[in-house]
Amino acid sequence: MTVQKVREILEKNGRLSTPVTDLADDSDLYNAGLTSLATVGLMLALEDEFNIEIPDSMLGRKTFSSIQSIVDVVEQLTQKA
């Protein structure tokens, strides 16, 4: 369920040049058009949807590099909550 929700949030907030439906979970989101500005909107939407706070230590390119990496971070943070 987390993967589908992340895909929905990415579709609304990622401003990608490639449709989210065309991306595999491990596709490089930066190659698909994700920008640093869009990453901020994506982060805020993820925090709102999952009631989490992504710590500064996780705000690197690696966290937002793929759908799977985002899912991994969200699941890790929701387990702590």
N, C-alpha and C positions, 0 to 999 in steps of 0.2 A: 504494500500500500504506500509506503514511503516513496518508492521510486516513481509511482504514478503522480503523487502529489508534487514531488520535486519537478517532474516534467511539466506539470500544469503551471507551476510558479515560474519556471524557466521560460515557458512559452509566453507568459504575460509580461515578464520583466526583463528577459535576457536580451531583447533587441537583436536577436541572431539573424544573420543573413541566410542561414540554412534552417529549414523547418525542423522543429524539435522531433517530429515524427520520423524524420530521416536519420536521426542520430542514434547510434548504439550507446549503451550505458557507459562505455569506455571511450567514446569519441572525444577528441580534443575540442573543448568548447571555445577556446581562443581561436582555433582554426575555423570554427563555425561562425565567428563574428563577435564573440563576447568581448566587450571593452571594459576597461577599468571603471568607467562611469556606470555602465550597466551592471557591473558586479556589485556596486554599492546598493543599487535598487533591488537587486536579487537578494543580497544579504538581508536587507531590511524586511523584505517580503517573507523570507524563510524564518526570520526571528519572530515575526508576527504570527505566521501560520502555525509554527511548532512551539511557540511560547518558550523560546530559548534565547540565549545571548551568545553570539559567537565571539570568543575572546580574541583580543588583539593578536595573540600568538598563532591563531588559525586564519588570519586574514591575508594569507599569502596566495600567490597564484596557484599553488598546489591544491589548495582546498577547493577552488572553483574550476579546476582543469577538466573535470568530466562530471557527468551525472552521477556516476558511481562514487566519486570522491566527495561530492556534496552529500549524497545519501549516507556515506560512512560517517561524516562529521555530524549530520543531523541525528543519526541514531546514537552516536556516542554521547552527544549532549542531552538528548531526551532521556537516556538511561540514567544520567546523573541527576536529572531534575526530580 
